[in-house]
Amino acid sequence: MGLILLRHAEAEAGEPDAERPLTTKGKKQAATMGKWLDRHLPQNCRIICSPTRRTVQTADALGRKYTVSDKLSPSATAGQIIDESKWPAGSRCVLIVGHQPTLGQTASLILAGVQQDWTIRKGNVLWIAQKDTENARPFLRAVLAPDLVGK
């Protein structure tokens, strides 16, 4: 199984928080990462997105079907992300489009076994994988930033 954590791209400042759209730079970040992910994700990858406007716009850039889940709101916990993704017991790859600090906390909990405030920058991807063998440990498959993809 793979768990891909995609932080939403750069968004406008303002209120209400849930309605903040992507900036012009954020739209470019989302498009860049969306193209890369579409080429590399398994066809049956399950995509789940936070309900905020900026995460939905980021997910739209993938050009694939996705599900919006209130369980992935900005106030979600690492445990909620793990539960929603069904990590590590799920049978297929899952992409979560979400927020900081929860995405970084989720990554640290899975990879280091303790919840810490790791930073995943806007528009960046952190791809965690685990072999299908019993007692296999999760490992970091990729970390990507929009400004490095395609260069």
N, C-alpha and C positions, 0 to 999 in steps of 0.2 A: 504494500500500500504506500501511496505517497500523499503527503499533506503539503500543499502549496499555500503560503500565506502572502497575499498581495495587499499591501497598504494602498489605500486610495491615493490618487494623484493629487497634486497641489490644488487647493480650493480657495475660493474667495473668503475673506474675513467677514464676520457679521453674524446677525441673529435673524431668525432662529437658527441654531446650529444645524439642525437636521435638513434645512433647506439650502445650505451653502453650495453653490455650483462650482464646477472646476474652472480654474483660470485658463487663459489661452495656453500657458505653459503646461498646466495640468492636462489639458486635452491632448497635447502633443505627447506627454509622458504616457498617458493611458493608451494612445494609439500605438506607440512604439512597443510598449510591453504587451499589449493585446496581440499584435502581429507575431511577436516572438513566442508568446504562450500558445497561440493557435497552432503554430508549427510544431511545438514540442509536447503539448499535452496529449495524453491518450484520448482517443475519440470518445470513450465512455466516461471521461472525467466528470464528476459531479461538481457543479459550481454553485456556491452559496454566497449570498451577498447581504451585507447590512442594509437596512431600509433607508439610510440617509441618501440624499440626492447625489453627493459626491461619490459615494461608493457605487451607486447604480450607474452613474455616468462612466465610472471606471470599468465596471463590468460590461456595459454596453460595447465598449471598445474591443472586447474579445470577439464579438460577432457570433457568440454561441448562446444557447439557452442557459438560463440560470434561475435559481430560486432565491427569492428575498425572504430572509428570516429575521423576525423581531428579536430572536435570541442572540443576534450578532450586533445589536445596537452599540453605540459608543460606550455604554455603561456595562457591557458584557464582561464576564470574567474569563480567565484562561480555561477554567473548568467547563464553562458553557461552550466555548469554541471546540474544545476536545470532545465534549458530548455530542454537539451538533455534527461534527465531522465523522463521528464514530471511530476515531483514532484509538488504537491501532487495529481494531477488529474488523473494520470495514473491508469490503471486498474490492473496492475500486479507489482510484485516485480522487482526491477532493481538493478543490481550490476554494479558499476562503478569501473574500474581499472585505476587508475590515479596517480597523482603527488601532492607533497607538493609545495607550501603552499595552493594550491587551494582546496584540499580535506578538510583540516582543516577549511578553510574559509567557505566552503559550509556547513559543520557540524554546525559551530557557527551561521551562518545565519539562518539555519532551526531551530535549537534548542533554541538559545538565542534571535533570532530576530535582531541580529546585526552582521556584519561581523568582525570577529577578527581572529588573527593568532593563531589558535589552532594547536597543533602538532599531527599528526598521524604518528607514526614511520614506518619504512620500514617493509613491510610484514604484517602490522596490519590491522584489520578490525574494522570498526565502523558501526553498524547496527542501523538505525533509522526506527521507525515504526510509524504508525498512524492508529487509529481505523477508521472504515468505517462510523462513525457517523458524522453528521453535526457539525461543530465547534469543532471537536476533535483536541487536541493539539498533536504535534509529541512528541515522547518519545524515549529515548535511550534503545534499546532492548539488545544490546551486544557490548562489546569492547573486542577484542581478540588479543593476540600476539602469534606468532608461537612458542615461547619457553614455553608457558603455555598450549597450546592445547595438549591434550592427556596425560597430567601428572596427 
